[in-house]
Amino acid sequence: MKTDDDPDSFDEFVRSRSTALLRSAYLLTTDRHAAEDLLQDVLERLYAKWRRARAAPDTYARKILYNRAVDRWRLRGRRPEAPLGERTGPLAVDHADGVAVRQSVLAALRALPPRQRAAVVLRYLDDLSEAETAQVMGCSVGSVKSHTARGLARLREQTHLGPVERRTPPLPTLPVTHPLRSIR
């Protein structure tokens, strides 16, 4: 008989959620190798706390993922990260529109400050609510709204998508009559 304490429940969680967590890690780090390292660290920490985390493992894993990503950003700020292979020439050009857009969005994500990047990734790519994002980031819902709005505005600028025009339907025109003329 299997219980929640069973290591198989952790294995099942890893099998079912690791792809989504890796995607989130990649969007937070914008580097495949760093994302894999980050996810491995998250899973190690999650396994160590599995008894406590098994009630809501996805929330717990995202919280660890965000906190470890913030720790990496802080470390990178103190010590420059040596890239594996420095690109001296232009990136390989791929004529597919999808790849070009993806590269543009990733470059724009890279340029965002860490908290704005996290807010955008958690809200729109991980599809968390504002309250869930606030819980993961350890801040207020208002801060999430602010970071998200600023992050999206900056992404639009950097990807040259421009501001989104809000189209409101025109108000219906009513005939204007003078009150005294309607008495006749």
C-alpha positions as CSV (number, residue, x, y, z in Angstrom):
1,M,0.0,0.0,0.0
2,K,1.4,3.4,-1.0
3,T,1.2,6.5,1.3
4,D,2.0,10.1,0.7
5,D,5.3,9.5,2.5
6,D,6.2,7.0,-0.2
7,P,9.1,8.2,-2.5
8,D,6.9,7.1,-5.4
9,S,4.7,10.1,-4.8
10,F,7.7,12.4,-5.3
11,D,8.8,10.5,-8.4
12,E,5.3,10.9,-9.8
13,F,5.4,14.6,-9.1
14,V,8.7,14.9,-10.8
15,R,7.4,12.9,-13.8
16,S,4.3,15.0,-14.1
17,R,5.6,18.5,-13.4
18,S,9.3,18.6,-14.3
19,T,8.7,19.8,-17.9
20,A,6.6,22.7,-16.7
21,L,9.1,23.6,-14.0
22,L,12.0,23.4,-16.5
23,R,10.1,25.8,-18.8
24,S,9.6,28.2,-15.9
25,A,13.3,27.9,-14.9
26,Y,14.4,28.5,-18.5
27,L,12.2,31.6,-18.7
28,L,13.6,32.9,-15.4
29,T,17.3,32.3,-16.3
30,T,17.0,32.5,-20.1
31,D,19.8,29.9,-20.4
32,R,19.1,26.1,-20.9
33,H,22.0,24.9,-18.8
34,A,21.4,27.3,-15.9
35,A,17.7,26.3,-16.0
36,E,18.6,22.6,-15.7
37,D,20.9,23.4,-12.8
38,L,18.3,25.5,-11.1
39,L,15.6,22.8,-11.5
40,Q,18.0,20.1,-10.1
41,D,18.6,22.3,-7.1
42,V,14.9,22.9,-6.7
43,L,14.1,19.2,-6.9
44,E,16.8,18.4,-4.3
45,R,15.4,20.9,-1.9
46,L,11.9,19.8,-2.5
47,Y,12.8,16.2,-1.9
48,A,14.4,17.1,1.4
49,K,11.2,18.9,2.5
50,W,8.8,16.4,0.8
51,R,6.8,15.5,4.0
52,R,5.9,19.2,4.5
53,A,5.5,20.0,0.8
54,R,3.5,17.0,-0.4
55,A,0.2,18.8,0.4
56,A,0.8,21.4,-2.2
57,P,4.0,20.4,-4.0
58,D,3.6,22.6,-7.1
59,T,3.2,25.8,-5.0
60,Y,6.2,24.8,-2.9
61,A,8.3,24.0,-5.9
62,R,7.5,27.3,-7.6
63,K,8.4,29.2,-4.4
64,I,11.8,27.4,-4.2
65,L,12.3,28.0,-7.9
66,Y,11.7,31.7,-7.6
67,N,13.8,32.1,-4.4
68,R,16.7,30.1,-6.0
69,A,16.5,32.2,-9.2
70,V,16.6,35.4,-7.0
71,D,19.7,34.0,-5.2
72,R,21.4,33.4,-8.6
73,W,20.6,36.9,-9.7
74,R,22.1,38.3,-6.5
75,L,25.2,36.2,-6.9
76,R,25.6,37.2,-10.5
77,G,25.4,40.8,-9.4
78,R,28.4,40.3,-7.1
79,R,30.4,38.0,-9.4
80,P,30.4,38.1,-13.2
81,E,29.3,34.8,-14.7
82,A,31.6,33.3,-17.2
83,P,29.6,32.1,-20.3
84,L,30.3,28.6,-21.6
85,G,30.9,29.8,-25.2
86,E,31.2,33.5,-25.9
87,R,29.6,34.4,-29.1
88,T,31.8,36.8,-31.1
89,G,29.8,36.9,-34.3
90,P,26.1,37.4,-35.0
91,L,23.6,34.8,-33.9
92,A,22.8,32.1,-36.5
93,V,19.9,33.5,-38.5
94,D,16.9,31.4,-38.8
95,H,14.3,32.6,-41.2
96,A,11.4,31.1,-39.3
97,D,9.3,33.8,-37.8
98,G,8.6,31.8,-34.7
99,V,12.2,31.4,-33.9
100,A,12.9,35.1,-34.5
101,V,10.1,36.1,-32.2
102,R,11.2,33.6,-29.5
103,Q,14.7,35.0,-29.6
104,S,13.5,38.5,-29.4
105,V,11.3,37.8,-26.4
106,L,14.0,35.9,-24.6
107,A,16.4,38.8,-25.2
108,A,13.8,41.2,-23.9
109,L,13.2,38.9,-20.9
110,R,16.9,38.9,-20.2
111,A,17.0,42.7,-20.1
112,L,14.2,42.9,-17.5
113,P,15.0,43.4,-13.9
114,P,14.7,40.2,-11.9
115,R,11.4,41.0,-10.1
116,Q,9.7,42.2,-13.3
117,R,10.9,39.1,-15.2
118,A,9.6,36.8,-12.4
119,A,6.2,38.6,-12.3
120,V,5.7,38.3,-16.0
121,V,6.8,34.7,-16.2
122,L,4.7,33.6,-13.2
123,R,1.6,35.6,-14.3
124,Y,1.5,35.0,-18.1
125,L,3.7,32.0,-18.8
126,D,2.9,29.9,-15.7
127,D,-0.7,31.3,-15.7
128,L,-0.8,32.0,-11.9
129,S,-3.2,34.5,-10.5
130,E,-2.1,37.8,-9.0
131,A,-2.6,36.4,-5.5
132,E,-0.6,33.2,-6.3
133,T,2.2,35.2,-7.9
134,A,2.3,37.5,-4.8
135,Q,2.5,34.5,-2.6
136,V,5.4,33.0,-4.6
137,M,7.3,36.3,-4.8
138,G,6.6,37.2,-1.2
139,C,5.1,40.6,-1.9
140,S,1.7,42.3,-2.1
141,V,-0.7,41.9,-5.0
142,G,-0.2,45.6,-5.8
143,S,3.5,45.0,-6.2
144,V,2.8,42.1,-8.5
145,K,0.5,44.4,-10.6
146,S,3.2,47.1,-10.7
147,H,6.0,44.7,-11.6
148,T,3.9,43.0,-14.3
149,A,2.7,46.3,-15.9
150,R,6.2,47.7,-16.0
151,G,7.7,44.4,-17.3
152,L,5.1,44.1,-20.0
153,A,5.6,47.8,-21.1
154,R,9.3,47.2,-21.2
155,L,8.9,44.0,-23.2
156,R,6.7,45.8,-25.7
157,E,9.4,48.5,-26.1
158,Q,12.2,46.0,-26.5
159,T,10.4,43.7,-28.9
160,H,9.1,46.6,-30.9
161,L,5.6,45.6,-30.5
162,G,4.6,49.0,-29.3
163,P,1.9,49.9,-26.8
164,V,-1.3,48.0,-27.1
165,E,-4.1,50.3,-28.3
166,R,-7.2,50.1,-26.2
167,R,-10.2,50.3,-28.5
168,T,-13.4,51.3,-26.8
169,P,-16.6,51.3,-28.8
170,P,-17.9,54.8,-29.5
171,L,-20.6,56.0,-27.3
172,P,-24.0,56.1,-29.0
173,T,-25.1,59.5,-30.2
174,L,-28.3,60.7,-28.8
175,P,-30.3,63.4,-30.4
176,V,-29.9,66.7,-28.6
177,T,-33.1,68.5,-28.1
178,H,-33.8,71.7,-26.3
179,P,-36.1,71.1,-23.3
180,L,-38.4,74.0,-24.3
181,R,-38.8,72.8,-27.9
182,S,-40.1,69.4,-26.9
183,I,-43.1,70.9,-25.1
184,R,-44.8,72.0,-28.3
